[in-house]
């Protein structure tokens, strides 16, 4: 049983929507708490698992800037971080938008984590799995239905 409402990723909007997350978000790496918050935001986009963003004040791990940058047509330029927690390091495991577009201004400085590079990520009581593929950073929870893009052959639809 899940405490999350059933959602169809195919009904998520395009352009994407930004909304607050009522559930607690927890991220761990190497047995250490990386982040915990009840103030997360999430981005919902057609055929994507939601991407969760944590306010910087609720991150306990060290984030070491990486040289990588990427561009999102909706949010702008993202910069990436290595996540260091205890003796564990996860290269290029997080990203943030320092100066997002006006529509996503509330995301400024918030940090998203690749669930597949973390030891554990949770939305409420639900353990998440990463969005398919190695490009998108959505978090898949058991309440999601519909076809989630990211697997081979789905990136350009």
Phi and psi in degrees as GROMACS dihedral restraints (atoms count N, CA, C in turn):
[ dihedral_restraints ]
;  ai    aj    ak    al  type     phi  dphi    fc
    3     4     5     6     1  -121.3    20    10
    4     5     6     7     1   147.6    20    10
    6     7     8     9     1   -91.0    20    10
    7     8     9    10     1     6.9    20    10
    9    10    11    12     1  -101.7    20    10
   10    11    12    13     1   139.4    20    10
   12    13    14    15     1   -68.5    20    10
   13    14    15    16     1   150.7    20    10
   15    16    17    18     1   -65.8    20    10
   16    17    18    19     1   133.0    20    10
   18    19    20    21     1  -136.7    20    10
   19    20    21    22     1   137.8    20    10
   21    22    23    24     1  -101.3    20    10
   22    23    24    25     1   117.1    20    10
   24    25    26    27     1   -63.4    20    10
   25    26    27    28     1   -21.4    20    10
   27    28    29    30     1   -74.3    20    10
   28    29    30    31     1   -15.7    20    10
   30    31    32    33     1   -97.3    20    10
   31    32    33    34     1    -2.3    20    10
   33    34    35    36     1   -65.0    20    10
   34    35    36    37     1   151.4    20    10
   36    37    38    39     1   -79.8    20    10
   37    38    39    40     1   162.6    20    10
   39    40    41    42     1  -143.1    20    10
   40    41    42    43     1   115.9    20    10
   42    43    44    45     1   -63.3    20    10
   43    44    45    46     1   159.4    20    10
   45    46    47    48     1   -63.6    20    10
   46    47    48    49     1   161.2    20    10
   48    49    50    51     1  -110.7    20    10
   49    50    51    52     1   154.0    20    10
   51    52    53    54     1  -120.3    20    10
   52    53    54    55     1   131.3    20    10
   54    55    56    57     1  -147.0    20    10
   55    56    57    58     1   155.4    20    10
   57    58    59    60     1   -71.1    20    10
   58    59    60    61     1   155.8    20    10
   60    61    62    63     1  -109.6    20    10
   61    62    63    64     1   119.0    20    10
   63    64    65    66     1   -76.6    20    10
   64    65    66    67     1   -19.9    20    10
   66    67    68    69     1   -84.6    20    10
   67    68    69    70     1   158.5    20    10
   69    70    71    72     1   -73.6    20    10
   70    71    72    73     1   136.5    20    10
   72    73    74    75     1  -109.0    20    10
   73    74    75    76     1   130.8    20    10
   75    76    77    78     1  -131.2    20    10
   76    77    78    79     1   135.0    20    10
   78    79    80    81     1  -131.6    20    10
   79    80    81    82     1   133.6    20    10
   81    82    83    84     1  -131.2    20    10
   82    83    84    85     1   151.4    20    10
   84    85    86    87     1  -147.8    20    10
   85    86    87    88     1   130.3    20    10
   87    88    89    90     1    59.2    20    10
   88    89    90    91     1    32.6    20    10
   90    91    92    93     1    77.0    20    10
   91    92    93    94     1     5.9    20    10
   93    94    95    96     1  -113.4    20    10
   94    95    96    97     1   141.3    20    10
   96    97    98    99     1   -70.3    20    10
   97    98    99   100     1   120.5    20    10
   99   100   101   102     1   -88.9    20    10
  100   101   102   103     1   -46.1    20    10
  102   103   104   105     1  -155.2    20    10
  103   104   105   106     1   146.5    20    10
  105   106   107   108     1  -149.3    20    10
  106   107   108   109     1   129.4    20    10
  108   109   110   111     1  -155.8    20    10
  109   110   111   112     1   155.8    20    10
  111   112   113   114     1  -116.7    20    10
  112   113   114   115     1    16.6    20    10
  114   115   116   117     1  -121.8    20    10
  115   116   117   118     1    26.3    20    10
  117   118   119   120     1   -72.7    20    10
  118   119   120   121     1   160.8    20    10
  120   121   122   123     1  -120.2    20    10
  121   122   123   124     1   154.6    20    10
  123   124   125   126     1  -134.7    20    10
  124   125   126   127     1   149.6    20    10
  126   127   128   129     1  -106.7    20    10
  127   128   129   130     1   131.2    20    10
  129   130   131   132     1  -115.9    20    10
  130   131   132   133     1   122.5    20    10
  132   133   134   135     1  -136.7    20    10
  133   134   135   136     1   142.7    20    10
  135   136   137   138     1   -45.6    20    10
  136   137   138   139     1   129.8    20    10
  138   139   140   141     1    66.3    20    10
  139   140   141   142     1    14.1    20    10
  141   142   143   144     1  -114.0    20    10
  142   143   144   145     1   146.7    20    10
  144   145   146   147     1   -70.5    20    10
  145   146   147   148     1   148.5    20    10
  147   148   149   150     1   -58.4    20    10
  148   149   150   151     1   145.2    20    10
  150   151   152   153     1  -106.6    20    10
  151   152   153   154     1   127.9    20    10
  153   154   155   156     1  -103.4    20    10
  154   155   156   157     1   135.5    20    10
  156   157   158   159     1  -121.7    20    10
  157   158   159   160     1   131.7    20    10
  159   160   161   162     1  -107.0    20    10
  160   161   162   163     1   135.7    20    10
  162   163   164   165     1   -64.5    20    10
  163   164   165   166     1   142.4    20    10
  165   166   167   168     1   -58.9    20    10
  166   167   168   169     1   -29.1    20    10
  168   169   170   171     1   -66.4    20    10
  169   170   171   172     1   -18.4    20    10
  171   172   173   174     1  -103.1    20    10
  172   173   174   175     1    17.6    20    10
  174   175   176   177     1  -106.3    20    10
  175   176   177   178     1   124.1    20    10
  177   178   179   180     1   -96.8    20    10
  178   179   180   181     1   -22.8    20    10
  180   181   182   183     1   -79.3    20    10
  181   182   183   184     1   164.2    20    10
  183   184   185   186     1   -85.9    20    10
  184   185   186   187     1   134.5    20    10
  186   187   188   189     1  -110.7    20    10
  187   188   189   190     1   117.0    20    10
  189   190   191   192     1  -100.7    20    10
  190   191   192   193     1   120.9    20    10
  192   193   194   195     1   -56.4    20    10
  193   194   195   196     1   136.3    20    10
  195   196   197   198     1  -105.7    20    10
  196   197   198   199     1   165.7    20    10
  198   199   200   201     1   -81.3    20    10
  199   200   201   202     1   -14.3    20    10
  201   202   203   204     1   -67.2    20    10
  202   203   204   205     1   141.9    20    10
  204   205   206   207     1  -135.2    20    10
  205   206   207   208     1   154.9    20    10
  207   208   209   210     1  -144.7    20    10
  208   209   210   211     1   166.5    20    10
  210   211   212   213     1  -125.0    20    10
  211   212   213   214     1   130.3    20    10
  213   214   215   216     1  -110.6    20    10
  214   215   216   217     1   130.6    20    10
  216   217   218   219     1   -60.9    20    10
  217   218   219   220     1   -22.2    20    10
  219   220   221   222     1   -98.4    20    10
  220   221   222   223     1   -38.5    20    10
  222   223   224   225     1  -104.1    20    10
  223   224   225   226     1   -22.6    20    10
  225   226   227   228     1   107.4    20    10
  226   227   228   229     1  -147.2    20    10
  228   229   230   231     1   -91.2    20    10
  229   230   231   232     1   128.4    20    10
  231   232   233   234     1  -106.3    20    10
  232   233   234   235     1   145.3    20    10
  234   235   236   237     1  -114.6    20    10
  235   236   237   238     1   155.0    20    10
  237   238   239   240     1  -113.5    20    10
  238   239   240   241     1   160.9    20    10
  240   241   242   243     1  -138.3    20    10
  241   242   243   244     1   147.9    20    10
  243   244   245   246     1   -84.8    20    10
  244   245   246   247     1   141.3    20    10
  246   247   248   249     1  -104.9    20    10
  247   248   249   250     1   125.4    20    10
  249   250   251   252     1  -116.9    20    10
  250   251   252   253     1   120.2    20    10
  252   253   254   255     1  -139.3    20    10
  253   254   255   256     1   115.2    20    10
  255   256   257   258     1    61.3    20    10
  256   257   258   259     1  -127.6    20    10
  258   259   260   261     1   -95.1    20    10
  259   260   261   262     1     3.6    20    10
  261   262   263   264     1   -96.3    20    10
  262   263   264   265     1   143.3    20    10
  264   265   266   267     1  -131.0    20    10
  265   266   267   268     1   132.7    20    10
  267   268   269   270     1  -120.4    20    10
  268   269   270   271     1   102.7    20    10
  270   271   272   273     1   -65.0    20    10
  271   272   273   274     1   139.6    20    10
  273   274   275   276     1    51.4    20    10
  274   275   276   277     1    43.5    20    10
  276   277   278   279     1  -100.8    20    10
  277   278   279   280     1    -3.1    20    10
  279   280   281   282     1  -146.3    20    10
  280   281   282   283     1   159.5    20    10
  282   283   284   285     1  -150.3    20    10
  283   284   285   286     1   161.6    20    10
  285   286   287   288     1  -150.4    20    10
  286   287   288   289     1   159.0    20    10
  288   289   290   291     1  -111.0    20    10
  289   290   291   292     1   110.6    20    10
  291   292   293   294     1   -72.9    20    10
  292   293   294   295     1   -36.7    20    10
  294   295   296   297     1  -136.0    20    10
  295   296   297   298     1    70.6    20    10
  297   298   299   300     1   -67.9    20    10
  298   299   300   301     1   167.5    20    10
  300   301   302   303     1   -61.0    20    10
  301   302   303   304     1   163.3    20    10
  303   304   305   306     1   -55.6    20    10
  304   305   306   307     1   -40.4    20    10
  306   307   308   309     1   -60.4    20    10
  307   308   309   310     1   -29.6    20    10
  309   310   311   312     1  -115.1    20    10
  310   311   312   313     1    25.1    20    10
  312   313   314   315     1   -54.8    20    10
  313   314   315   316     1   -33.0    20    10
  315   316   317   318     1   -63.6    20    10
  316   317   318   319     1   -18.5    20    10
  318   319   320   321     1   -79.5    20    10
  319   320   321   322     1    -9.0    20    10
  321   322   323   324     1   -51.4    20    10
  322   323   324   325     1   120.2    20    10
  324   325   326   327     1    82.6    20    10
  325   326   327   328     1   -16.5    20    10
  327   328   329   330     1   -66.8    20    10
  328   329   330   331     1   151.8    20    10
  330   331   332   333     1  -120.8    20    10
  331   332   333   334     1   134.3    20    10
  333   334   335   336     1  -107.9    20    10
  334   335   336   337     1   148.9    20    10
  336   337   338   339     1  -120.5    20    10
  337   338   339   340     1   139.0    20    10
  339   340   341   342     1   -73.5    20    10
  340   341   342   343     1   113.6    20    10
  342   343   344   345     1   -58.4    20    10
  343   344   345   346     1   -35.7    20    10
  345   346   347   348     1   -69.6    20    10
  346   347   348   349     1   -14.7    20    10
  348   349   350   351     1  -100.9    20    10
  349   350   351   352     1    -4.2    20    10
  351   352   353   354     1  -100.4    20    10
  352   353   354   355     1   159.1    20    10
  354   355   356   357     1   -69.6    20    10
  355   356   357   358     1   -38.0    20    10
  357   358   359   360     1  -157.8    20    10
  358   359   360   361     1   142.4    20    10
  360   361   362   363     1  -139.9    20    10
  361   362   363   364     1   138.8    20    10
  363   364   365   366     1  -135.8    20    10
  364   365   366   367     1   144.3    20    10
  366   367   368   369     1  -115.6    20    10
  367   368   369   370     1   110.9    20    10
  369   370   371   372     1    60.9    20    10
  370   371   372   373     1  -129.9    20    10
  372   373   374   375     1   -90.8    20    10
  373   374   375   376     1    -1.2    20    10
  375   376   377   378     1   -92.1    20    10
  376   377   378   379     1   123.8    20    10
  378   379   380   381     1   -75.1    20    10
  379   380   381   382     1   134.6    20    10
  381   382   383   384     1   -97.8    20    10
  382   383   384   385     1   159.4    20    10
  384   385   386   387     1  -118.8    20    10
  385   386   387   388     1   155.4    20    10
  387   388   389   390     1   -71.7    20    10
  388   389   390   391     1   151.7    20    10
  390   391   392   393     1   -58.2    20    10
  391   392   393   394     1   142.9    20    10
  393   394   395   396     1   -55.7    20    10
  394   395   396   397     1   152.5    20    10
  396   397   398   399     1    86.1    20    10
  397   398   399   400     1  -175.6    20    10
  399   400   401   402     1  -120.7    20    10
  400   401   402   403     1    17.5    20    10
  402   403   404   405     1  -108.5    20    10
  403   404   405   406     1   -51.3    20    10
  405   406   407   408     1   -81.0    20    10
  406   407   408   409     1   153.7    20    10
  408   409   410   411     1  -113.3    20    10
  409   410   411   412     1    22.8    20    10
  411   412   413   414     1   -69.6    20    10
  412   413   414   415     1   158.6    20    10
  414   415   416   417     1  -111.0    20    10
  415   416   417   418     1   121.8    20    10
  417   418   419   420     1   -93.3    20    10
  418   419   420   421     1   125.4    20    10
  420   421   422   423     1  -118.5    20    10
  421   422   423   424     1   160.0    20    10
  423   424   425   426     1   -63.1    20    10
  424   425   426   427     1   -15.7    20    10
  426   427   428   429     1   -81.6    20    10
  427   428   429   430     1    -9.0    20    10
  429   430   431   432     1   -82.8    20    10
  430   431   432   433     1   137.3    20    10
  432   433   434   435     1  -126.9    20    10
  433   434   435   436     1   166.2    20    10
  435   436   437   438     1    97.8    20    10
  436   437   438   439     1   169.7    20    10
  438   439   440   441     1   -85.5    20    10
  439   440   441   442     1   119.7    20    10
  441   442   443   444     1   -96.9    20    10
  442   443   444   445     1   125.4    20    10
  444   445   446   447     1   -76.9    20    10
  445   446   447   448     1   162.8    20    10
  447   448   449   450     1   133.9    20    10
  448   449   450   451     1   -31.1    20    10
  450   451   452   453     1   -69.3    20    10
  451   452   453   454     1   161.2    20    10
  453   454   455   456     1   -50.4    20    10
  454   455   456   457     1   135.2    20    10
  456   457   458   459     1    87.4    20    10
  457   458   459   460     1     0.4    20    10
  459   460   461   462     1  -114.4    20    10
  460   461   462   463     1    -3.7    20    10
  462   463   464   465     1   -69.2    20    10
  463   464   465   466     1   -23.2    20    10
  465   466   467   468     1  -113.2    20    10
  466   467   468   469     1    29.2    20    10
